């Protein structure tokens, strides 16, 4: 357990299984790729966006476009 004088709450160390780590590492790659696509395309509030592909990266691109304010997302 880690404690600190300036902390309001104590932090608990989380121990992940190998399967959980693999899932988290995979998500960190595809989500960043999908977000990078939306950021590079400069998606902004009210835009219509087309996403090619419905794999993991494409779905993360859809999520990212929606988070950046796209009002319409075409498959």
Secondary structure as GFF3:
##gff-version 3
##sequence-region A 1 75
A	DSSP	alpha_helix	18	40	.	.	.	ID=ss1
A	DSSP	beta_strand	48	50	.	.	.	ID=ss2
A	DSSP	alpha_helix	56	67	.	.	.	ID=ss3
A	DSSP	beta_strand	72	74	.	.	.	ID=ss4
###
